Amino acid sequence: MSSSQPADISWIDSPQALDDACAQVADATVIALDTEFFRENTFFPVPALIQFSAGTHAFLVDPLATSCTDAFRHLLQNQAVKLLHACSEDLEVLQIWAGVVPSPLIDTQVAQGFLGDNPGMGYQKLVEAWVGKTLPKEETRSNWLERPLSAAQCEYAALDVTYLLEVWAKQRDALISLDRLDWLESDCRQLIDQAGRSDDNDTQWYTRQRQLWRLNAAQLEAYQLMTTWREGETRRRDLPRNWLISDKRLMAIAEAMPTNRYELSQVEGLTPPLIKKEGDALLGFVKQAQHTPGERLPTPWPDPMQPGFKRRFKALKKVINEHATQLGVAPEMLMRRRDLEALVMQSLAGSPLILPTGWRGKRLNDDLTTALEAQAA
């Protein structure tokens, strides 16, 4: 079945028009939101369109023509449920343009993760599954910064929010029947807490690297220092992180631990312009790591190919898979691989286990602890 007739659309390009639109949905209990943005040569997304709807009427806000207003900020944080799909970048766009993030929040992609085995379902497939409509795909790669937007672009943007309301109504009923609505609300509160990039997020970026086990303590310290610096600098300069220096290059520097510019130039992938501009900073972090007292260095990550690691990880993965099968959800909805790996490392080091909290903890922690104790015996 093809998509229905285009939704009623209002184009918002002035503060007064935005305030009037907010007044029209002020009493709504659920508001659907979406954004379009451009992000190819900047660290921060460039807001190109803000969409919202409380029914069949869609409001398309032009952030190139109007600044945010207090009425819209209030709308984002009033008592109405704010619906988004795969919201992480949308939250960043709204935080940039409005200065706040929407709350209370429901992410319909997360909701779908609690209702089936496809936690990454895209919006078009979600609408087809719940509403039986096939949405147009032609504008997916559209240039949302061009003006005026075409009628097809406006319809595409409007449908991104109007169908979201129908989808959520059906998802909510299904979640209530499974007694999982509280799970979703808990996870969505965490999305709000984690929104934006902070200094604390920067210091933990290094944990995304899957090859950390190759580094000794000093190398690991150097890699963490360099990734923390890189995250802060790309934000300050508003550059894509790889335009400054990629994780791969920083990992290579950490492995080499160069002590001067000549040694730095021998690291694969480092160009003379990069060394000229950033060499002193990079060498400074290496030197700092080399002079950090041993008791202050991080604990090296264990080799995942070691028998002890593999046995514990396999036991934990079995626990998660069994629970996921019982619930009919993907295993990653219960615990991510890197969180399982962290538990294994804590077990191997004899450190206190940092176990899941909330509903996950109630469901999983006894079995996770038992599995690790059995492997350690």
N, C-alpha and C positions, 0 to 999 in steps of 0.2 A: 504494500500500500504506500502510495506517495505521500508527501507532506500535505497538510491541509492548506487552506488559503492563508496568505501572509497575515501575521498578527497585526493588530492596530499598532501603529508606531508613532511616537513623538520624538522629534529631533531636538535635543536640548543643547543650546549654545550660548546661554547667558545665565548669570546668577539668579535672576528673577525666574526664568523658566525652570531652573533646577529646583528652586524653592517651591514653585507651584506644583511640580511633579512630586516632590516629597510630601506635600500636603495631600495629594490624591491617594497616597498609599499609607498615610500615617496611621490608620487604624487596622492595617493588615496584620494578621498573625504569622504569615509566612511571606518572605520576600526572596525572590530568586535574583542572584547576582552573577555577573561574568565580566571579564575584561578582555580587550584585545591590546596587544602591545608589540613593540619592536625591540629586539635585543640581538644585534649582531656585532656591534662595535662599541658597546658600553658594558660596564659591570651591572649597572642598574637597568631594569626594563624601562623603556620610554612609553608612558601611557598613551594609547591611541584611541580607545573607546571604552566607556563604562556602560554596561547594560544592567537594567533592573526591571523587575516586573512583579506584580502581586496578583496577576490574573492573565487575561488574554491581551492586555495592553502592555506594550513594551516601551520603555523609555531608553533612548540611546543618547548618552551624554558625551559631548565632544570636549575632551580635556585639553585640546589644543586651542579652544576658543573661550573656555570659561574655567575659572578656578573653582575649587571645592567651596562649599558654603557650610555654615554651621548647621543648617537644616539637614544637609546630607550626612554630616558627621553624626548628628543625633540619630538619624535614621539607621545608620550602620550599627549603632550601639543601643537602640531601644529594645524593648522586650520581644519583638518579632523574631522568629527563627530566620536566619539568613542561610539560604541554600546556595552552595557552589559545587562544582564538579571538578575533582582533581585540583584542589584550591591553592597549592603552595605558591605558585607564581602569581595568582590573582591576589592573594593576601599581600604579596610584596608590592604589586602595582597599587593597590588601594592604600597601603601604608605610605607609599611615596606621594600619591596624589591627595589623599584625604588626611593623612597624618594619624589615622587610626585603622584598626582592623575590625571586621564585622564580628559581632557577638550578640547573642549566642549563635553558634555556627553548626551547620550540618553539611558534611561533604558526602554527596551521593555516590562517589566512587568508593569511599570507605564503607558506606552503608551496603553497597553491593558486595563488598568483600565478606561481610557477615551473612550474606544470603546465598553464596555459591562459591565455586572454586576459581573464579576469575577476578582477583582483587584489583586488576588494572584495567577493567573494562572502560572503553572510551565512551564519550557522550552519545555518539551516533548509534552505537550498538545498544547502549542502555535504553535509549528512546525506542528503538525497534523492539527490544525485548519486553518492555513494560507497557508501551503505548501502541505499538504496532504501526508506527510511522517511520518512513524512510526519509531522512533529512538530506538536503543537498550537500554535496561535498566539494563543489567547484571553488568555493571561496576559502577553503582551509588554509591555503598558502597566500592569501590575499595581502596586498599592501594596505594595511589599515591606517597608515599615515596620510594617504592621498585624500584630497578633498576636491570636489564632493565625492562621498562614497556613492557607489552605484546602488540601484534598487535591489539588486541581488545581494550585495554586501549587507545592506540594511536588513533584508529579510533573514539572511543567515544569522546575523547577530541577534535579531529579535527571537528567533526560534531557539537560540541557545539558552534563553531564560524562560520563555513561556512553557515549553515542554518540561522543564525541570520541575515545575510545580506538580504536574501530573505524575511524573515519575516518583517523586518523593511521597505523594499521597499513598501510592501502592506499596512502595518500599516500607513505609512506616507501619502499615497494617501487617505486612509480613514479619517485620522485626518484632512487633508486639506479640504476634502469635507464637514466635519462637522465644520470647522473653529475652530479647537481645537489644532492646532499645537503649537500656542503660549502658551497655557496652559501647555502643556507637557514640552516645553523648559524652562518655568519658574520654574516648579517643579524640573526639573533636575538640574538647576542651584543651587537650594536650597540643593540638595543632595551633590553637591560638597562642598558647604559652610559648611555643617554639617559633612563632612567626618572626620574620626578620633575621638579620645576621648580627650577632653581638660579639663582643670580645671573647666571651666564653665559647661561642660556636667556633670562633677562629682557632682557639687553642686545641679544639678537638677534631679539626679538619684532618689531621694526620692519620686518624684511625680509619679513614676510608681506604687507605693504601693496603692492598691485600698481600703485599710482599714484606711487611714489617719484620717478619721472622728472620729475614736475611741480615738485619742490622744488629750490631752489638749495642750496648747501653749508650755509649758516647755518640755513635752514629744515629741512634734513635732520637737522642736529645737534639742533635743538629737538625734532623729532618723536621721535628716538631717546631723548633724555633723558626726554621725557614718557611714552613707552611703557614704558621701564624703570622709572620711578617708579610708574606705574599697576600694573604686574605685581607689584611688591613690596608695594604698599599693599593690593591686593585679597587677596593671600595673608595679610598681617598682619591685616586686618580680617575675613577669611573671607567675602568678598562676591563674587558674580559680577562679572566685570570690567566688563560693561556697566552694572551698577548704580552703579559709580563714574563711569566715563566711557568711551565707546566709541572704537574706532580712528578711526571716521569723524569724531568731534568733535575728537579730537587732531590729525587731519590738517588739519581746517579751521583750528585754532589755528595750526598750523605755517605754513600758507599766509598767514594774516593777520599773524602776528608782532606781536600787540598789545603796546603798551607801558604800558597802564594798564587799570584796571577798566572804564572806559567803552568803550574799544576792544574789550576782551574781551567785553563784553555785546553787541557788534554781530556777534559770530561766531554763525552760524546754529546753533540747537539748544542753546545754552548757557542754562540756566535761572538765575534769580536765586539760588535756594538753592545751586546748584552753585558759582556764582561767589563767593558769600559764604563758603562752606566751603573751597573748593579754589583760589580765584582767586590768592591770593598764591603758592602753590606753582607753579601753571601759568605765571604771569607771571615767576617766578624762573627757570624753565627757559628761557623765551624770552630773557630778559636774559642768562643765562649763554651761550647760543648766540651771541647778538649780539656778545658780548665775547670769544669764543674766537678766538685768533689764526688767521689764514687757513691757516697751514701745519698746524694741528692739526684743521682741519675735515675731515669726510669728503668723499670724491670724489662729486660729484653723479652720479646714475644716468642713463645715456643714454636718450634718447627712443626707445622701441621702434618708433616709426613712421619713424625716420630710415632712409634706404636702407641705410647701412652696417650698422646693427643687424639689419635685416630679412634681409639677404643672409646674414650670418653665422649668425643663428639658424636660418634655413631650411636651411642646409648641415648644421648640427649635428643638426637634427631629422631630416634625411634619413638620416644615419648611424645614429641611434638606431632609426628605423623599420625600416631594412634589417636590423639585427641582431635586433630584436624579431620580425620576420617569420621570420627563419631559426630562431629559438628557439621560435616559437609562443607568445610571451608578450606581454603588454601593454607598450607602450613605457615607461610609468612604472615598471616593474619594473627597468629599466636605468638611467634617469636622470629625475629630476623636471624639470618645466618651469623652475622657479626656479633649478635647478642649471645648466641649459643657458643661461639668461639671465645667470647670474653668469659663466660662461665667456666669453660674448660681451662682457660689460663689461670683463673682464680683458684680452681681446684688443684691444678698442678703446682701452683706456688704456695698452697696452703693458706691462702688469704680468705677472709670472710666472703661468702658468696653474695653477690648483688643480684638478688632474685627479682622476678617480676612483681609488680604491686597491683592493687585493685583486683578486678575480676580475673585477670590472668593469673595473678598470684594464688588466689583461692583455688583455681582449677588445676594449676600446673605444679606448684612448688613442691608438694609432697613427692610427686613422681619424679621431678627433676632431681631433688636431693637424694632420693633412694637410688636412682640410676647412677649418680656420681659416686655415692658411697660404695655401691657394688663393684664399680670399676677400680676404686682405690684400695679395696680390701686385698 
